[in-house]
Structures are given as structure tokens and as C-alpha cells.
Amino acid sequence: MPAKNRYNHGGMNQQQAILQTAIEAARAAGALALARRGHSLAVEQKGFRDFVTAADKEAQRLIIDLIGERFPDHGIIAEEEDDSLSAESDTVWIIDPIDGTSNYANDIPVFAVSIAVAHHKHPLIGVVYDPVHDQLFSAVAGEGSTVNGQPLQVNSKNGLGDAFLALDWSRGGSQRQTTLDILGVLAHEVRTVRAVGSAALAIVWIAAGRLDIYFNINLKLWDIAAAGLIVQEAGGQVGGFDGRLFDLRDAASWGVVANKPLYAQTVACLQPYTSAS
């Protein structure tokens, strides 16, 4: 039974309320990010190559407050750690207030707000909002995905030679080397390569047919939860380098996003490398 039916035993009203709250929160957080953009932002270093701005924290608080007001019994997982949050609930919101903080802090206009809702760890709703271009990507499990109300569909390319490949960099040195190793294999097979700087946007751009393949060896839950559902509902494939399909309970099943033929070809192309590593 689809996740939406397991959750929605009482009818569609509550699910619609959750979706509308996610959209409202994403738009409000995006507006806040735009209002702060270009100003002198307080930037805090969380770790090596890992930063957070004051706008990230303000946007996250705005989202959390709205969820708490309307769904106080729901759990919340957020990128910017908050000791007041609990994920102990059947229904959990997964939030990245500004996905692409490095871009944002450097006034590069490629960033997004990502909000997902999962029920018993199954994706239920996904919303990714690009405030710079006012594009709202959303999906409900089993009901397809849209951008600004228009249906999304991954492209129909079936050969790596025509593919636009995108990636993002991990922070650690060994992870970057692994990324370079994988890129060294794929770059010879595809048409061209882009580094986006926002995992959520890169993935929903695949849903929109703008990109063809995306890989990232260090995706976090808040990177993939919303965007993964959106691309799946647009006919795409999300999985691991070993072919395991997308599962929020299994981080090893995240890493490669594409339409189904290109996903299979990408995994096959990398099989000798991933088997040896």
C-alpha cells in the first residue's frame, strides 16, 4: 500500500494541510533568504569546509515554528542542529533551510529550501523551492510531481554520450579523491559535466529534464528526502552506486540520480571501480 494511503486513513484533508504548510514554509524561508542575500552575513564555521550563516538559522527557525504551531506532535530533523528538536514520531519533517549555503554566502544565486515529510520513514511529501527564480517543485507519493503546478517528467535520453552529468563535492580529502576517481570514469562517457553546489536543486533539475545524471558520495538525509521523492515521481531513479534503490532507512542507497536507463548505465559503468573499492 502506498505511503500516502497508510498515512491518510482519515481522508485527504490532513495530507493536503501538510503539503500546504510545507509550501508555505518553503516560500517564507526563501523570501527570508532573498531578503538577507547580498548583505553582510554572519558566517559560522561548523567544521572543515562546513559553514552556516545567520540566514540559515533564521530560516530554519521560521520553518520549525510554523510546523510546531500546526503539527505539534510531528518530529523534525533539521540540518542546523537544534537540541530542542525530536524525531520521535511516526511523522517526521526533514528540513534544509538553505541547501547550497556556500553558494548563498558567496552570493551565487544557486540555492534552495528543502522540506520533506516522511511517515514511518517512507517519503510522503517533498517540496524544494528555488527563491531566486520563484520555482516551487513539489511531490506527493503516488501522485506525481510538479514545478509551479506544471507536471514534471525526466527526459528520455538513453545513452551516456548525450548526458549532462552533475556532481557536488564532499568536504573531506578522501571523499574528494573518491569523487575525482568516479568523475574520471564518467567524464569520458558523458557529454559534459557541471558542479551545482545545491544537491536538492541538481536532483529536481533532473526531474525537470534540465540535467541527466547526478552523483554525490556524501548525500545527507536533508539533501535527498524531498528532492528524491520529486524525481521519483517524475519517473526518475534514485539509488546507490551498487544498484540499491532509494530508501530513507539506508544511506548506502543514495548517491546516483538519473532516468532509469541512464541510472542503470551509470551503475554498470562504475561497477569495476565500486567493486574494487
N, C-alpha and C positions, 0 to 999 in steps of 0.2 A: 504494500500500500504506500503511495507517495507520502512524503513527509508532511505536505500540506494537509492531507486528509487525516493523518494521525493527530495533528495538532488541532485541526479545525473541526473537531467533533461538534462544536456548538454553532456551526454555521460560518459564514464568511465575514461577519462584522468585525470580529476581533483581529483576524488576519489583515483585513483592509485597514484597520486602525493602526496596526503595527507598521504596515507599509507606508501609510501616510505620515506617521511620526518619523520614520527613517528618512523619508524625503524632506520633510520639514527641517529636521535636524541637520541633514547634509547641506541643504541650501543656506541655513542660518550660519553654519560653521564656515561654509565657503564665502559668504558675504563678509564675515569677520576677517577671514584670511586676506581677502582682497583689500579690505579697509586698512589692514596693518601692512600690506605689501608695499615695499619701497621706502618705508620709514626705518629709522634706526631701531633694530630689533635686539632685544637681549637674547644672546645665544649662549646656551649652557652645554658643556661637553659632558655627555653621559659615559663615554668610553672612547676607545681609539676609533677615530673616523666616525663617531656617533654623536650627533648633535640634536638639540631640541631648542626651539625658540619659544618666546613668551606667547606667541600666537598659537603654537601647537597646544600649549596648556590651556589657554583661554578657550579655544575651540573645543577641546575635549571636555572641559567643564560645562560648556553650554550644552553639548550633546548629552552628557550624563545627567544633567539637571532635568532636561526635558524627558528623558526616559524614566528617571526616578519619579517624576511627577505623575506620569501616565501609567507606568507599569512597575510599581514599587517592588513587586515580587520577582521580577526578572533579574537574572545575573548579568554582569557586564565584565568583559575582558577588553582592556584598552592598551594601546601601545605605550603611552606615557604612564608609567606605573602610578598607582593610587592605592594607598593602603586601606582606603575606605570602601573599596570595591570588593564584591564577592561574585564568583562564578558559580556558586552553589544553587543552581536552579535548573529545572527541566528546559527552560527557555533562556538563552544567553545571547546578548548583543556583543558583537565583536567590532571594535572601533579603531580606526586610524584617523585621527583628526586632520592631519596633513600628511598624505603619502607623497613623498618627494621633498622632504624637509631641506635637503642640501640644495636642490633647485630653488626652492622657495626662499631660503636665506640669502641666496645669491641673485635673487630677482630674475631667475629663469622661469618663464611662465608655463611650466610643465609640472603640475601638482594636482592633487585631488583629495577629496574627503571620501573615505570608505566606511560604510556601515553595513554589517551583515547581522542577520538573526538566525540562530540555529536552534532546533528543538531536538533534544536527546542527541546532540552532536551531528544532526543532519541539517544541511543548509536549507533554510526556508525562504529567506528574503535576502536580496543583495541590492545595494544602492551605491553607486560610485558617481560623485559629482565633480565635474571639471568647471570650477567657477570662472576661470579666465574666458572660456568660450560658452559659458552657460549651457553646458551639455550634461544632462542627467541620465545616466544609464541605470536601468533597474531590471530586476527579475523576481518572479515568484516561482518556486519549484513547481514544475509541471505545466507552467502557463506561458512559457516563452520569455523573451527579454526585449527591451525597447531602449531607444535613446530619444528623449523628449517626445515620447509617445509613439514613435515610429518603430516598427519591428526590426530587430537585428537578425542578421544571418551571416555566419562566417563565409568567406569566399570559397570557391570551388576548385582552387588550384590543386593539382595532384602530382606536382613534381618539384623537388627541391630547387632545381635550376631557376625556377620563376619566383622563388620565395624571398620575401623581405623578412630577414631574421632580426629580432631584437633581443637584448640582454640587459641585465643590470649587474653591477659589481658588488661583491661581498666586501666586508671590511678587513678581514684577516688576510695575512700574506699567503698562507697555504690555500685558502679558499680562492683567492685571486689567481693563484697559479693554476688551480684546477679549472677555473673559468677560462683562462687563457688556453689551456690544453683542449678543452671542449670546443672553444672557438676556433682553434687551429684545425680541428677536424671539419667543423660545419662551414667555416668561411669559404672553403674550397668548393662546397657543394651548392651554396645558395647564390642568389643574385646580388644581394647587398646586405649590410649589417648596420644596425642602429643601436645605440645605448640611450635609453629613455630617461632613467632617473626616477621613475614612478612605476612600480610594479603594477599597481591597480590600473593605471591608465594604459600601460602596454597591453595588459590582458584584455581589457574591454575594447581596445582598438582592434584586437584580433576578432572579437565578437562583431565589430562593425566592418570587418574586411579591410581595414587600413594596413594592418600588419598580418603576417602569415604564421610566424613561429616566434615564440618567446621562451627563453630559458633563464633560470636563476637557481643557483645551487643552494641558496640560503633563504628561501621564502619563509616568512613568518605567518602565523595564523591570520593576523590582521591584514597581511598583503593579499592573501588568496581567498579568504572566506566569501567576500561579496563578489569580487571580480570572477572567481572561479565558477560560481553559480551562473553569473551573467553569460559567460562564454559557453558554458554547457547548454544553457537554454537557447543559445543561438546556433547550436549544432556543433560546437567545438569539443575538443578532447582535452582534458587536464589529467596529467599523470606524472609518474616518476620516470627517471632515466632507465629504469628496469621494466617499464611497461605497466606497473601497477597503477590502477586508476584512482582518481581523486577521492580522498577520504579524509575528513577533518580529524579523524582519530589517529591518522598515520602520516606524520610529516614526511616520511620517505616516499609517499605517493604524490608529492608535489615537486614541480621543477620544470616541466615542459608543457607548453600550451600551443595548440595548433588545431587546424581542422583534422578530421580523422585520418585521411591518407597521409598528410604531412607529419602528423604525430607518429604514426607507425614507421614512416621512413626515417624520421629523426632518431627514434629509439634504435632502429636497426643499424643506422649509420654509426651510432655511438657504442653499439654493443661490444665490439672488441675492446674499446677503451674502458667502459664501465665494468666489464667482466674482469679486467686485469687490475682494476684499482681497488 
